[in-house]
Amino acid sequence: MAVSISVVVLLVVLTVVFLRSGRLKFTHALVCMLLGFYLAGSSLAPDIHNGLSGAADVVSSVRP
């Protein structure tokens, strides 16, 4: 749960930065948001969740 919340916060921050810099239009952000909601409700959601969890585990296991 903590990983997904931090990813959401990171994506929101990046979206705000891109919107303020003028490199991301509001309509593009809206389309990306709608795509995320549709993916979350699809049958691919568990596979996407497992892939992101696996990637987070790999990144968290790396020691500098």
N, CA, C and O atoms as CSV, one atom per row, in Angstrom:
chain,resi,resn,atom,element,x,y,z
A,1,MET,N,N,0.825,-1.184,0.000
A,1,MET,CA,C,0.000,0.000,0.000
A,1,MET,C,C,0.871,1.250,0.000
A,1,MET,O,O,0.564,2.208,-0.710
A,2,ALA,N,N,1.943,1.263,0.775
A,2,ALA,CA,C,2.791,2.451,0.860
A,2,ALA,C,C,3.480,2.743,-0.457
A,2,ALA,O,O,3.678,3.905,-0.810
A,3,VAL,N,N,3.849,1.694,-1.193
A,3,VAL,CA,C,4.507,1.904,-2.474
A,3,VAL,C,C,3.544,2.536,-3.463
A,3,VAL,O,O,3.926,3.458,-4.184
A,4,SER,N,N,2.313,2.068,-3.515
A,4,SER,CA,C,1.370,2.609,-4.483
A,4,SER,C,C,1.019,4.057,-4.162
A,4,SER,O,O,0.826,4.860,-5.076
A,5,ILE,N,N,0.933,4.403,-2.881
A,5,ILE,CA,C,0.642,5.781,-2.508
A,5,ILE,C,C,1.807,6.689,-2.890
A,5,ILE,O,O,1.590,7.794,-3.386
A,6,SER,N,N,3.031,6.238,-2.665
A,6,SER,CA,C,4.177,7.070,-3.010
A,6,SER,C,C,4.312,7.217,-4.518
A,6,SER,O,O,4.739,8.271,-4.991
A,7,VAL,N,N,3.965,6.204,-5.276
A,7,VAL,CA,C,3.991,6.310,-6.731
A,7,VAL,C,C,2.949,7.306,-7.205
A,7,VAL,O,O,3.215,8.099,-8.108
A,8,VAL,N,N,1.772,7.276,-6.610
A,8,VAL,CA,C,0.720,8.218,-6.980
A,8,VAL,C,C,1.167,9.645,-6.668
A,8,VAL,O,O,0.968,10.547,-7.482
A,9,VAL,N,N,1.761,9.853,-5.509
A,9,VAL,CA,C,2.227,11.196,-5.139
A,9,VAL,C,C,3.312,11.659,-6.108
A,9,VAL,O,O,3.309,12.816,-6.530
A,10,LEU,N,N,4.233,10.775,-6.461
A,10,LEU,CA,C,5.284,11.120,-7.409
A,10,LEU,C,C,4.700,11.484,-8.767
A,10,LEU,O,O,5.134,12.459,-9.381
A,11,LEU,N,N,3.727,10.722,-9.244
A,11,LEU,CA,C,3.114,11.012,-10.535
A,11,LEU,C,C,2.347,12.330,-10.506
A,11,LEU,O,O,2.357,13.073,-11.487
A,12,VAL,N,N,1.688,12.622,-9.402
A,12,VAL,CA,C,0.978,13.899,-9.282
A,12,VAL,C,C,1.970,15.062,-9.301
A,12,VAL,O,O,1.729,16.068,-9.969
A,13,VAL,N,N,3.074,14.933,-8.580
A,13,VAL,CA,C,4.081,15.989,-8.561
A,13,VAL,C,C,4.664,16.196,-9.958
A,13,VAL,O,O,4.807,17.333,-10.406
A,14,LEU,N,N,5.001,15.106,-10.649
A,14,LEU,CA,C,5.537,15.226,-12.001
A,14,LEU,C,C,4.530,15.859,-12.949
A,14,LEU,O,O,4.902,16.672,-13.796
A,15,THR,N,N,3.267,15.498,-12.815
A,15,THR,CA,C,2.228,16.078,-13.664
A,15,THR,C,C,2.107,17.566,-13.426
A,15,THR,O,O,1.991,18.337,-14.379
A,16,VAL,N,N,2.132,17.983,-12.171
A,16,VAL,CA,C,2.037,19.411,-11.858
A,16,VAL,C,C,3.243,20.157,-12.421
A,16,VAL,O,O,3.093,21.250,-12.967
A,17,VAL,N,N,4.427,19.584,-12.295
A,17,VAL,CA,C,5.632,20.230,-12.818
A,17,VAL,C,C,5.538,20.369,-14.334
A,17,VAL,O,O,5.843,21.429,-14.881
A,18,PHE,N,N,5.117,19.308,-15.010
A,18,PHE,CA,C,5.004,19.363,-16.469
A,18,PHE,C,C,3.919,20.335,-16.912
A,18,PHE,O,O,4.088,21.041,-17.907
A,19,LEU,N,N,2.811,20.377,-16.186
A,19,LEU,CA,C,1.753,21.321,-16.539
A,19,LEU,C,C,2.220,22.760,-16.363
A,19,LEU,O,O,1.926,23.614,-17.200
A,20,ARG,N,N,2.943,23.035,-15.286
A,20,ARG,CA,C,3.395,24.400,-15.021
A,20,ARG,C,C,4.493,24.827,-15.994
A,20,ARG,O,O,4.600,26.007,-16.327
A,21,SER,N,N,5.299,23.886,-16.447
A,21,SER,CA,C,6.370,24.240,-17.381
A,21,SER,C,C,5.860,24.392,-18.809
A,21,SER,O,O,6.579,24.898,-19.670
A,22,GLY,N,N,4.636,23.963,-19.070
A,22,GLY,CA,C,4.067,24.104,-20.400
A,22,GLY,C,C,4.387,22.961,-21.332
A,22,GLY,O,O,4.039,23.012,-22.511
A,23,ARG,N,N,5.037,21.938,-20.834
A,23,ARG,CA,C,5.391,20.803,-21.682
A,23,ARG,C,C,4.300,19.749,-21.734
A,23,ARG,O,O,4.315,18.882,-22.608
A,24,LEU,N,N,3.366,19.814,-20.820
A,24,LEU,CA,C,2.257,18.869,-20.799
A,24,LEU,C,C,0.966,19.665,-20.791
A,24,LEU,O,O,0.721,20.471,-19.894
A,25,LYS,N,N,0.170,19.436,-21.771
A,25,LYS,CA,C,-1.108,20.131,-21.856
A,25,LYS,C,C,-2.115,19.461,-20.922
A,25,LYS,O,O,-1.993,18.280,-20.597
A,26,PHE,N,N,-3.112,20.241,-20.499
A,26,PHE,CA,C,-4.123,19.716,-19.591
A,26,PHE,C,C,-4.871,18.548,-20.222
A,26,PHE,O,O,-5.197,17.580,-19.535
A,27,THR,N,N,-5.144,18.627,-21.507
A,27,THR,CA,C,-5.874,17.537,-22.170
A,27,THR,C,C,-5.060,16.254,-22.197
A,27,THR,O,O,-5.619,15.163,-22.077
A,28,HIS,N,N,-3.739,16.371,-22.354
A,28,HIS,CA,C,-2.883,15.186,-22.325
A,28,HIS,C,C,-2.903,14.537,-20.944
A,28,HIS,O,O,-2.971,13.314,-20.825
A,29,ALA,N,N,-2.843,15.365,-19.905
A,29,ALA,CA,C,-2.900,14.845,-18.538
A,29,ALA,C,C,-4.241,14.174,-18.278
A,29,ALA,O,O,-4.300,13.140,-17.612
A,30,LEU,N,N,-5.314,14.754,-18.799
A,30,LEU,CA,C,-6.639,14.175,-18.626
A,30,LEU,C,C,-6.751,12.819,-19.321
A,30,LEU,O,O,-7.327,11.883,-18.766
A,31,VAL,N,N,-6.212,12.713,-20.511
A,31,VAL,CA,C,-6.238,11.440,-21.229
A,31,VAL,C,C,-5.423,10.385,-20.481
A,31,VAL,O,O,-5.849,9.234,-20.381
A,32,CYS,N,N,-4.265,10.761,-19.960
A,32,CYS,CA,C,-3.445,9.817,-19.188
A,32,CYS,C,C,-4.170,9.356,-17.928
A,32,CYS,O,O,-4.101,8.185,-17.555
A,33,MET,N,N,-4.858,10.278,-17.284
A,33,MET,CA,C,-5.605,9.943,-16.075
A,33,MET,C,C,-6.739,8.967,-16.402
A,33,MET,O,O,-6.940,7.981,-15.692
A,34,LEU,N,N,-7.467,9.243,-17.464
A,34,LEU,CA,C,-8.553,8.344,-17.853
A,34,LEU,C,C,-8.023,6.969,-18.237
A,34,LEU,O,O,-8.647,5.956,-17.922
A,35,LEU,N,N,-6.882,6.925,-18.911
A,35,LEU,CA,C,-6.271,5.641,-19.252
A,35,LEU,C,C,-5.931,4.858,-17.988
A,35,LEU,O,O,-6.130,3.644,-17.936
A,36,GLY,N,N,-5.418,5.548,-16.971
A,36,GLY,CA,C,-5.096,4.881,-15.709
A,36,GLY,C,C,-6.329,4.305,-15.031
A,36,GLY,O,O,-6.284,3.198,-14.496
A,37,PHE,N,N,-7.435,5.053,-15.052
A,37,PHE,CA,C,-8.669,4.543,-14.449
A,37,PHE,C,C,-9.205,3.339,-15.217
A,37,PHE,O,O,-9.680,2.375,-14.618
A,38,TYR,N,N,-9.129,3.399,-16.536
A,38,TYR,CA,C,-9.598,2.265,-17.330
A,38,TYR,C,C,-8.714,1.037,-17.120
A,38,TYR,O,O,-9.219,-0.084,-17.056
A,39,LEU,N,N,-7.404,1.239,-17.014
A,39,LEU,CA,C,-6.510,0.109,-16.758
A,39,LEU,C,C,-6.753,-0.486,-15.378
A,39,LEU,O,O,-6.676,-1.703,-15.206
A,40,ALA,N,N,-7.045,0.354,-14.399
A,40,ALA,CA,C,-7.296,-0.137,-13.040
A,40,ALA,C,C,-8.547,-0.998,-12.979
A,40,ALA,O,O,-8.637,-1.901,-12.147
A,41,GLY,N,N,-9.508,-0.733,-13.848
A,41,GLY,CA,C,-10.737,-1.507,-13.858
A,41,GLY,C,C,-10.715,-2.679,-14.822
A,41,GLY,O,O,-11.696,-3.415,-14.929
A,42,SER,N,N,-9.611,-2.858,-15.519
A,42,SER,CA,C,-9.551,-3.924,-16.518
A,42,SER,C,C,-9.012,-5.218,-15.912
A,42,SER,O,O,-8.652,-5.274,-14.736
A,43,SER,N,N,-8.967,-6.237,-16.732
A,43,SER,CA,C,-8.434,-7.524,-16.266
A,43,SER,C,C,-6.911,-7.503,-16.196
A,43,SER,O,O,-6.310,-8.433,-15.657
A,44,LEU,N,N,-6.281,-6.471,-16.723
A,44,LEU,CA,C,-4.826,-6.350,-16.654
A,44,LEU,C,C,-4.341,-5.784,-15.321
A,44,LEU,O,O,-3.142,-5.814,-15.043
A,45,ALA,N,N,-5.238,-5.275,-14.505
A,45,ALA,CA,C,-4.861,-4.616,-13.255
A,45,ALA,C,C,-4.013,-5.508,-12.333
A,45,ALA,O,O,-3.003,-5.033,-11.812
A,46,PRO,N,N,-4.379,-6.773,-12.111
A,46,PRO,CA,C,-3.524,-7.597,-11.237
A,46,PRO,C,C,-2.121,-7.814,-11.807
A,46,PRO,O,O,-1.144,-7.841,-11.059
A,47,ASP,N,N,-2.021,-7.967,-13.130
A,47,ASP,CA,C,-0.702,-8.155,-13.744
A,47,ASP,C,C,0.142,-6.887,-13.633
A,47,ASP,O,O,1.343,-6.960,-13.373
A,48,ILE,N,N,-0.477,-5.736,-13.828
A,48,ILE,CA,C,0.240,-4.472,-13.695
A,48,ILE,C,C,0.694,-4.283,-12.250
A,48,ILE,O,O,1.819,-3.855,-11.993
A,49,HIS,N,N,-0.190,-4.606,-11.314
A,49,HIS,CA,C,0.151,-4.479,-9.887
A,49,HIS,C,C,1.311,-5.406,-9.523
A,49,HIS,O,O,2.241,-4.994,-8.830
A,50,ASN,N,N,1.259,-6.645,-9.983
A,50,ASN,CA,C,2.340,-7.592,-9.688
A,50,ASN,C,C,3.660,-7.145,-10.313
A,50,ASN,O,O,4.718,-7.294,-9.702
A,51,GLY,N,N,3.601,-6.597,-11.527
A,51,GLY,CA,C,4.818,-6.110,-12.176
A,51,GLY,C,C,5.425,-4.930,-11.442
A,51,GLY,O,O,6.639,-4.869,-11.250
A,52,LEU,N,N,4.575,-3.987,-11.028
A,52,LEU,CA,C,5.081,-2.840,-10.275
A,52,LEU,C,C,5.609,-3.244,-8.903
A,52,LEU,O,O,6.601,-2.691,-8.429
A,53,SER,N,N,4.948,-4.204,-8.268
A,53,SER,CA,C,5.427,-4.685,-6.962
A,53,SER,C,C,6.771,-5.381,-7.113
A,53,SER,O,O,7.664,-5.201,-6.285
A,54,GLY,N,N,6.915,-6.170,-8.162
A,54,GLY,CA,C,8.192,-6.831,-8.420
A,54,GLY,C,C,9.301,-5.838,-8.689
A,54,GLY,O,O,10.415,-5.995,-8.189
A,55,ALA,N,N,9.005,-4.810,-9.482
A,55,ALA,CA,C,10.003,-3.781,-9.761
A,55,ALA,C,C,10.374,-3.023,-8.490
A,55,ALA,O,O,11.543,-2.697,-8.285
A,56,ALA,N,N,9.395,-2.741,-7.635
A,56,ALA,CA,C,9.669,-2.054,-6.369
A,56,ALA,C,C,10.520,-2.921,-5.455
A,56,ALA,O,O,11.391,-2.405,-4.754
A,57,ASP,N,N,10.287,-4.226,-5.449
A,57,ASP,CA,C,11.106,-5.134,-4.644
A,57,ASP,C,C,12.545,-5.156,-5.133
A,57,ASP,O,O,13.480,-5.167,-4.333
A,58,VAL,N,N,12.719,-5.163,-6.444
A,58,VAL,CA,C,14.083,-5.172,-7.000
A,58,VAL,C,C,14.797,-3.874,-6.660
A,58,VAL,O,O,15.960,-3.893,-6.257
A,59,VAL,N,N,14.117,-2.752,-6.817
A,59,VAL,CA,C,14.737,-1.466,-6.526
A,59,VAL,C,C,15.055,-1.347,-5.031
A,59,VAL,O,O,16.103,-0.821,-4.657
A,60,SER,N,N,14.148,-1.836,-4.182
A,60,SER,CA,C,14.391,-1.717,-2.741
A,60,SER,C,C,15.506,-2.653,-2.260
A,60,SER,O,O,16.104,-2.412,-1.212
A,61,SER,N,N,15.783,-3.699,-3.006
A,61,SER,CA,C,16.842,-4.629,-2.591
A,61,SER,C,C,18.235,-4.157,-3.012
A,61,SER,O,O,19.233,-4.689,-2.525
A,62,VAL,N,N,18.320,-3.188,-3.892
A,62,VAL,CA,C,19.616,-2.667,-4.346
A,62,VAL,C,C,20.208,-1.795,-3.249
A,62,VAL,O,O,19.550,-0.893,-2.729
A,63,ARG,N,N,21.444,-2.072,-2.910
A,63,ARG,CA,C,22.139,-1.296,-1.890
A,63,ARG,C,C,23.194,-0.445,-2.572
A,63,ARG,O,O,23.957,-0.950,-3.396
A,64,PRO,N,N,23.251,0.847,-2.239
A,64,PRO,CA,C,24.259,1.731,-2.887
A,64,PRO,C,C,25.658,1.453,-2.430
A,64,PRO,O,O,26.597,2.108,-2.882
